[in-house]
Amino acid sequence: MKKVLLGLLAVFIIVCVVAMAVKDSIARIVLIRGIRQAYGLEASVEKVNLSLVPASLGVQELKIYNPKGYPDVLLADVPELYVAFEPFSLFKKEVHIKELRVTIKELLIAQNKERRYNVGSWGAGAPGLI
């Protein structure tokens, strides 16, 4: 019985270590896909740090790219984005943010040939142009 419990404990510890090792990579993928699905825009992220204690999300070198048809490729260059939040508020309708830091290096608001802006009220899955 002791061997079975020790084996289960070892498996649990290994799973926890692996989960902690890949959580940042998974958060990075989720962030990039979320931007693509929510806004229809491509994005790249150099590094993501998801911390459980204290609950926070740090993003380094976030780049969001313009949709096709705009003169410049880059819409926004955000070297740092940091959000510290109350974790239990995620289960409610309101998220309680303790700290928010956003460093914007570049933000380009442009019009295409149809005189539509690259920022505005985006729809799900596609840029909602003004």
Helices and strands as residue ranges (DSSP letters): H 2-39, E 43-51, E 56-65, E 74-85, G 87-91, E 97-103, E 106-107
